[in-house]
């Protein structure tokens, strides 16, 4: 009786120990929106506007960003399978591995030649931090050129939030807020003052009037001379 009770318990413990960690959620739902604070960086916001079926039979979420955060590599069509995010290259009509969350530090995930240089995506490290009110896992990837020394980028992918940091040569974009699956995190309003449209058209006196200033200047000069 004692052995028949202990053996199933040991098997259960072994299964729990060997089971993989919880799968990373890379948000790909239509309507998702991410807003970024910029410091000498270009990325302002990203939204998923639709999805599309490609010739390989897979459906990809379509990412629109202001500006295109894919520079120097254009990553617009993305899908996730397990712990891997794939990118579809519309030019070559082929799928390429983009992010792998079970990679080892230093692993090169993708090498792409472009008109500027040849770039490699390298997994750097994984960590857990507190972000937008919760403990979240992060994976940091570097994008490195082979020859140009000052255009290396980094991208931080956060579980359930997606891209939370874009590091460029001279600055960075950090996630300010997001709408993920209809839930709002942080602040998604723009930090740029809103410019309101004009309420109407009216003509007013131009102040100061240039000709009036010239006449006043000449009058003062004549009075000073007398």
PAVO-860141 format. One record per residue (C-alpha): residue number from 1; residue in three letters; x, y, z. Coordinates in steps of 0.05 Angstrom, whole numbers, padded with zeros to 5 digits. Example, Ala and Ser with C-alpha at 12.3 -4.5 7.8 and 13.67 -1.06 7.14 Angstrom:
% residues 2
<dodren seq="1" type="ALA" u="00246" v="-00090" w="00156"/>
<dodren seq="2" type="SER" u="00273" v="-00021" w="00143"/>
//
This chain:
% residues 226
<dodren seq="1" type="UNK" u="00000" v="00000" w="00000"/>
<dodren seq="2" type="UNK" u="00055" v="00048" w="00018"/>
<dodren seq="3" type="UNK" u="00094" v="00035" w="-00047"/>
<dodren seq="4" type="UNK" u="00031" v="00041" w="-00090"/>
<dodren seq="5" type="UNK" u="00020" v="00111" w="-00061"/>
<dodren seq="6" type="UNK" u="00091" v="00136" w="-00065"/>
<dodren seq="7" type="UNK" u="00105" v="00114" w="-00137"/>
<dodren seq="8" type="UNK" u="00051" v="00155" w="-00171"/>
<dodren seq="9" type="UNK" u="00072" v="00215" w="-00129"/>
<dodren seq="10" type="UNK" u="00144" v="00208" w="-00152"/>
<dodren seq="11" type="UNK" u="00121" v="00203" w="-00224"/>
<dodren seq="12" type="UNK" u="00079" v="00266" w="-00217"/>
<dodren seq="13" type="UNK" u="00139" v="00305" w="-00188"/>
<dodren seq="14" type="UNK" u="00183" v="00281" w="-00245"/>
<dodren seq="15" type="UNK" u="00133" v="00304" w="-00297"/>
<dodren seq="16" type="UNK" u="00126" v="00372" w="-00265"/>
<dodren seq="17" type="UNK" u="00201" v="00380" w="-00261"/>
<dodren seq="18" type="UNK" u="00213" v="00362" w="-00334"/>
<dodren seq="19" type="UNK" u="00155" v="00402" w="-00362"/>
<dodren seq="20" type="UNK" u="00176" v="00464" w="-00403"/>
<dodren seq="21" type="UNK" u="00165" v="00534" w="-00377"/>
<dodren seq="22" type="UNK" u="00102" v="00571" w="-00395"/>
<dodren seq="23" type="UNK" u="00100" v="00591" w="-00468"/>
<dodren seq="24" type="UNK" u="00117" v="00663" w="-00484"/>
<dodren seq="25" type="UNK" u="00058" v="00704" w="-00509"/>
<dodren seq="26" type="UNK" u="00077" v="00749" w="-00567"/>
<dodren seq="27" type="UNK" u="00013" v="00790" w="-00578"/>
<dodren seq="28" type="UNK" u="-00013" v="00787" w="-00649"/>
<dodren seq="29" type="UNK" u="-00086" v="00807" w="-00643"/>
<dodren seq="30" type="UNK" u="-00117" v="00856" w="-00692"/>
<dodren seq="31" type="UNK" u="-00128" v="00922" w="-00657"/>
<dodren seq="32" type="UNK" u="-00068" v="00918" w="-00612"/>
<dodren seq="33" type="UNK" u="-00032" v="00985" w="-00603"/>
<dodren seq="34" type="UNK" u="00034" v="01004" w="-00570"/>
<dodren seq="35" type="UNK" u="00056" v="01075" w="-00555"/>
<dodren seq="36" type="UNK" u="00129" v="01094" w="-00540"/>
<dodren seq="37" type="UNK" u="00168" v="01149" w="-00506"/>
<dodren seq="38" type="UNK" u="00226" v="01170" w="-00551"/>
<dodren seq="39" type="UNK" u="00295" v="01195" w="-00533"/>
<dodren seq="40" type="UNK" u="00334" v="01212" w="-00596"/>
<dodren seq="41" type="UNK" u="00298" v="01154" w="-00628"/>
<dodren seq="42" type="UNK" u="00248" v="01146" w="-00684"/>
<dodren seq="43" type="UNK" u="00195" v="01096" w="-00662"/>
<dodren seq="44" type="UNK" u="00130" v="01128" w="-00639"/>
<dodren seq="45" type="UNK" u="00077" v="01075" w="-00643"/>
<dodren seq="46" type="UNK" u="00059" v="01006" w="-00671"/>
<dodren seq="47" type="UNK" u="-00009" v="00978" w="-00687"/>
<dodren seq="48" type="UNK" u="-00035" v="00913" w="-00715"/>
<dodren seq="49" type="UNK" u="-00085" v="00933" w="-00769"/>
<dodren seq="50" type="UNK" u="-00104" v="00866" w="-00800"/>
<dodren seq="51" type="UNK" u="-00078" v="00797" w="-00816"/>
<dodren seq="52" type="UNK" u="-00064" v="00766" w="-00884"/>
<dodren seq="53" type="UNK" u="-00056" v="00697" w="-00914"/>
<dodren seq="54" type="UNK" u="00010" v="00687" w="-00950"/>
<dodren seq="55" type="UNK" u="00028" v="00639" w="-01006"/>
<dodren seq="56" type="UNK" u="00060" v="00589" w="-00958"/>
<dodren seq="57" type="UNK" u="-00009" v="00577" w="-00927"/>
<dodren seq="58" type="UNK" u="00005" v="00613" w="-00860"/>
<dodren seq="59" type="UNK" u="-00032" v="00674" w="-00835"/>
<dodren seq="60" type="UNK" u="00009" v="00733" w="-00809"/>
<dodren seq="61" type="UNK" u="-00009" v="00794" w="-00767"/>
<dodren seq="62" type="UNK" u="00006" v="00858" w="-00804"/>
<dodren seq="63" type="UNK" u="00046" v="00909" w="-00764"/>
<dodren seq="64" type="UNK" u="00042" v="00983" w="-00781"/>
<dodren seq="65" type="UNK" u="00090" v="01030" w="-00745"/>
<dodren seq="66" type="UNK" u="00107" v="01104" w="-00746"/>
<dodren seq="67" type="UNK" u="00159" v="01105" w="-00773"/>
<dodren seq="68" type="UNK" u="00176" v="01035" w="-00798"/>
<dodren seq="69" type="UNK" u="00211" v="01005" w="-00737"/>
<dodren seq="70" type="UNK" u="00237" v="00948" w="-00781"/>
<dodren seq="71" type="UNK" u="00295" v="00990" w="-00807"/>
<dodren seq="72" type="UNK" u="00346" v="00967" w="-00827"/>
<dodren seq="73" type="UNK" u="00306" v="00903" w="-00834"/>
<dodren seq="74" type="UNK" u="00232" v="00904" w="-00852"/>
<dodren seq="75" type="UNK" u="00193" v="00860" w="-00804"/>
<dodren seq="76" type="UNK" u="00120" v="00873" w="-00820"/>
<dodren seq="77" type="UNK" u="00087" v="00804" w="-00825"/>
<dodren seq="78" type="UNK" u="00094" v="00763" w="-00762"/>
<dodren seq="79" type="UNK" u="00066" v="00699" w="-00733"/>
<dodren seq="80" type="UNK" u="00083" v="00656" w="-00672"/>
<dodren seq="81" type="UNK" u="00090" v="00581" w="-00666"/>
<dodren seq="82" type="UNK" u="00110" v="00554" w="-00598"/>
<dodren seq="83" type="UNK" u="00169" v="00594" w="-00571"/>
<dodren seq="84" type="UNK" u="00187" v="00622" w="-00640"/>
<dodren seq="85" type="UNK" u="00165" v="00684" w="-00677"/>
<dodren seq="86" type="UNK" u="00170" v="00681" w="-00753"/>
<dodren seq="87" type="UNK" u="00175" v="00737" w="-00803"/>
<dodren seq="88" type="UNK" u="00150" v="00733" w="-00875"/>
<dodren seq="89" type="UNK" u="00194" v="00767" w="-00927"/>
<dodren seq="90" type="UNK" u="00146" v="00791" w="-00981"/>
<dodren seq="91" type="UNK" u="00203" v="00804" w="-01030"/>
<dodren seq="92" type="UNK" u="00230" v="00733" w="-01030"/>
<dodren seq="93" type="UNK" u="00163" v="00704" w="-01010"/>
<dodren seq="94" type="UNK" u="00195" v="00662" w="-00956"/>
<dodren seq="95" type="UNK" u="00189" v="00654" w="-00881"/>
<dodren seq="96" type="UNK" u="00247" v="00668" w="-00835"/>
<dodren seq="97" type="UNK" u="00260" v="00657" w="-00761"/>
<dodren seq="98" type="UNK" u="00259" v="00724" w="-00724"/>
<dodren seq="99" type="UNK" u="00257" v="00713" w="-00648"/>
<dodren seq="100" type="UNK" u="00268" v="00647" w="-00610"/>
<dodren seq="101" type="UNK" u="00253" v="00649" w="-00536"/>
<dodren seq="102" type="UNK" u="00288" v="00583" w="-00520"/>
<dodren seq="103" type="UNK" u="00354" v="00604" w="-00552"/>
<dodren seq="104" type="UNK" u="00420" v="00606" w="-00515"/>
<dodren seq="105" type="UNK" u="00457" v="00673" w="-00506"/>
<dodren seq="106" type="UNK" u="00501" v="00686" w="-00566"/>
<dodren seq="107" type="UNK" u="00459" v="00646" w="-00615"/>
<dodren seq="108" type="UNK" u="00452" v="00678" w="-00684"/>
<dodren seq="109" type="UNK" u="00379" v="00670" w="-00705"/>
<dodren seq="110" type="UNK" u="00379" v="00703" w="-00773"/>
<dodren seq="111" type="UNK" u="00429" v="00734" w="-00822"/>
<dodren seq="112" type="UNK" u="00402" v="00781" w="-00875"/>
<dodren seq="113" type="UNK" u="00440" v="00817" w="-00930"/>
<dodren seq="114" type="UNK" u="00411" v="00885" w="-00947"/>
<dodren seq="115" type="UNK" u="00430" v="00945" w="-00990"/>
<dodren seq="116" type="UNK" u="00466" v="00977" w="-00931"/>
<dodren seq="117" type="UNK" u="00503" v="00918" w="-00901"/>
<dodren seq="118" type="UNK" u="00494" v="00846" w="-00877"/>
<dodren seq="119" type="UNK" u="00457" v="00843" w="-00810"/>
<dodren seq="120" type="UNK" u="00452" v="00788" w="-00758"/>
<dodren seq="121" type="UNK" u="00400" v="00779" w="-00704"/>
<dodren seq="122" type="UNK" u="00433" v="00752" w="-00641"/>
<dodren seq="123" type="UNK" u="00399" v="00731" w="-00576"/>
<dodren seq="124" type="UNK" u="00435" v="00766" w="-00519"/>
<dodren seq="125" type="UNK" u="00401" v="00750" w="-00452"/>
<dodren seq="126" type="UNK" u="00336" v="00738" w="-00414"/>
<dodren seq="127" type="UNK" u="00312" v="00770" w="-00349"/>
<dodren seq="128" type="UNK" u="00250" v="00783" w="-00307"/>
<dodren seq="129" type="UNK" u="00230" v="00854" w="-00288"/>
<dodren seq="130" type="UNK" u="00170" v="00892" w="-00262"/>
<dodren seq="131" type="UNK" u="00136" v="00929" w="-00319"/>
<dodren seq="132" type="UNK" u="00067" v="00961" w="-00322"/>
<dodren seq="133" type="UNK" u="00047" v="00932" w="-00255"/>
<dodren seq="134" type="UNK" u="00069" v="00860" w="-00263"/>
<dodren seq="135" type="UNK" u="00130" v="00815" w="-00263"/>
<dodren seq="136" type="UNK" u="00146" v="00799" w="-00335"/>
<dodren seq="137" type="UNK" u="00198" v="00759" w="-00372"/>
<dodren seq="138" type="UNK" u="00241" v="00795" w="-00424"/>
<dodren seq="139" type="UNK" u="00286" v="00772" w="-00480"/>
<dodren seq="140" type="UNK" u="00338" v="00820" w="-00510"/>
<dodren seq="141" type="UNK" u="00360" v="00812" w="-00582"/>
<dodren seq="142" type="UNK" u="00415" v="00850" w="-00617"/>
<dodren seq="143" type="UNK" u="00417" v="00868" w="-00691"/>
<dodren seq="144" type="UNK" u="00488" v="00877" w="-00713"/>
<dodren seq="145" type="UNK" u="00518" v="00898" w="-00780"/>
<dodren seq="146" type="UNK" u="00580" v="00862" w="-00805"/>
<dodren seq="147" type="UNK" u="00618" v="00925" w="-00825"/>
<dodren seq="148" type="UNK" u="00583" v="00990" w="-00802"/>
<dodren seq="149" type="UNK" u="00601" v="01000" w="-00729"/>
<dodren seq="150" type="UNK" u="00551" v="01053" w="-00706"/>
<dodren seq="151" type="UNK" u="00483" v="01027" w="-00729"/>
<dodren seq="152" type="UNK" u="00474" v="00967" w="-00683"/>
<dodren seq="153" type="UNK" u="00403" v="00960" w="-00654"/>
<dodren seq="154" type="UNK" u="00373" v="00923" w="-00596"/>
<dodren seq="155" type="UNK" u="00302" v="00899" w="-00587"/>
<dodren seq="156" type="UNK" u="00271" v="00877" w="-00521"/>
<dodren seq="157" type="UNK" u="00212" v="00830" w="-00526"/>
<dodren seq="158" type="UNK" u="00168" v="00825" w="-00463"/>
<dodren seq="159" type="UNK" u="00121" v="00768" w="-00449"/>
<dodren seq="160" type="UNK" u="00048" v="00788" w="-00464"/>
<dodren seq="161" type="UNK" u="00069" v="00858" w="-00486"/>
<dodren seq="162" type="UNK" u="00112" v="00848" w="-00548"/>
<dodren seq="163" type="UNK" u="00165" v="00900" w="-00566"/>
<dodren seq="164" type="UNK" u="00178" v="00943" w="-00504"/>
<dodren seq="165" type="UNK" u="00245" v="00974" w="-00522"/>
<dodren seq="166" type="UNK" u="00280" v="00993" w="-00587"/>
<dodren seq="167" type="UNK" u="00352" v="01014" w="-00579"/>
<dodren seq="168" type="UNK" u="00382" v="01053" w="-00636"/>
<dodren seq="169" type="UNK" u="00452" v="01080" w="-00648"/>
<dodren seq="170" type="UNK" u="00439" v="01146" w="-00612"/>
<dodren seq="171" type="UNK" u="00375" v="01136" w="-00572"/>
<dodren seq="172" type="UNK" u="00319" v="01091" w="-00549"/>
<dodren seq="173" type="UNK" u="00243" v="01082" w="-00552"/>
<dodren seq="174" type="UNK" u="00211" v="01054" w="-00488"/>
<dodren seq="175" type="UNK" u="00140" v="01028" w="-00482"/>
<dodren seq="176" type="UNK" u="00095" v="01080" w="-00451"/>
<dodren seq="177" type="UNK" u="00029" v="01043" w="-00456"/>
<dodren seq="178" type="UNK" u="-00008" v="00991" w="-00497"/>
<dodren seq="179" type="UNK" u="-00075" v="00962" w="-00515"/>
<dodren seq="180" type="UNK" u="-00068" v="00886" w="-00516"/>
<dodren seq="181" type="UNK" u="-00129" v="00843" w="-00531"/>
<dodren seq="182" type="UNK" u="-00174" v="00901" w="-00511"/>
<dodren seq="183" type="UNK" u="-00139" v="00914" w="-00444"/>
<dodren seq="184" type="UNK" u="-00103" v="00980" w="-00434"/>
<dodren seq="185" type="UNK" u="-00036" v="00982" w="-00399"/>
<dodren seq="186" type="UNK" u="00000" v="01047" w="-00379"/>
<dodren seq="187" type="UNK" u="-00012" v="01111" w="-00418"/>
<dodren seq="188" type="UNK" u="-00028" v="01108" w="-00492"/>
<dodren seq="189" type="UNK" u="-00042" v="01182" w="-00502"/>
<dodren seq="190" type="UNK" u="00008" v="01222" w="-00542"/>
<dodren seq="191" type="UNK" u="00059" v="01264" w="-00504"/>
<dodren seq="192" type="UNK" u="00060" v="01313" w="-00563"/>
<dodren seq="193" type="UNK" u="00012" v="01373" w="-00553"/>
<dodren seq="194" type="UNK" u="-00050" v="01368" w="-00595"/>
<dodren seq="195" type="UNK" u="-00057" v="01421" w="-00650"/>
<dodren seq="196" type="UNK" u="-00131" v="01439" w="-00657"/>
<dodren seq="197" type="UNK" u="-00161" v="01458" w="-00724"/>
<dodren seq="198" type="UNK" u="-00180" v="01532" w="-00733"/>
<dodren seq="199" type="UNK" u="-00250" v="01551" w="-00713"/>
<dodren seq="200" type="UNK" u="-00257" v="01605" w="-00767"/>
<dodren seq="201" type="UNK" u="-00221" v="01656" w="-00810"/>
<dodren seq="202" type="UNK" u="-00214" v="01730" w="-00792"/>
<dodren seq="203" type="UNK" u="-00169" v="01788" w="-00813"/>
<dodren seq="204" type="UNK" u="-00136" v="01829" w="-00757"/>
<dodren seq="205" type="UNK" u="-00086" v="01886" w="-00754"/>
<dodren seq="206" type="UNK" u="-00016" v="01862" w="-00762"/>
<dodren seq="207" type="UNK" u="00023" v="01878" w="-00698"/>
<dodren seq="208" type="UNK" u="00073" v="01907" w="-00698"/>
<dodren seq="209" type="UNK" u="00061" v="01943" w="-00764"/>
<dodren seq="210" type="UNK" u="00128" v="01948" w="-00800"/>
<dodren seq="211" type="UNK" u="00112" v="02015" w="-00836"/>
<dodren seq="212" type="UNK" u="00087" v="02046" w="-00770"/>
<dodren seq="213" type="UNK" u="00152" v="02027" w="-00735"/>
<dodren seq="214" type="UNK" u="00192" v="02058" w="-00792"/>
<dodren seq="215" type="UNK" u="00152" v="02124" w="-00788"/>
<dodren seq="216" type="UNK" u="00159" v="02126" w="-00712"/>
<dodren seq="217" type="UNK" u="00234" v="02114" w="-00719"/>
<dodren seq="218" type="UNK" u="00242" v="02171" w="-00769"/>
<dodren seq="219" type="UNK" u="00201" v="02218" w="-00724"/>
<dodren seq="220" type="UNK" u="00244" v="02203" w="-00664"/>
<dodren seq="221" type="UNK" u="00307" v="02215" w="-00705"/>
<dodren seq="222" type="UNK" u="00282" v="02283" w="-00729"/>
<dodren seq="223" type="UNK" u="00263" v="02305" w="-00659"/>
<dodren seq="224" type="UNK" u="00331" v="02283" w="-00634"/>
<dodren seq="225" type="UNK" u="00365" v="02324" w="-00688"/>
<dodren seq="226" type="UNK" u="00327" v="02389" w="-00670"/>
//
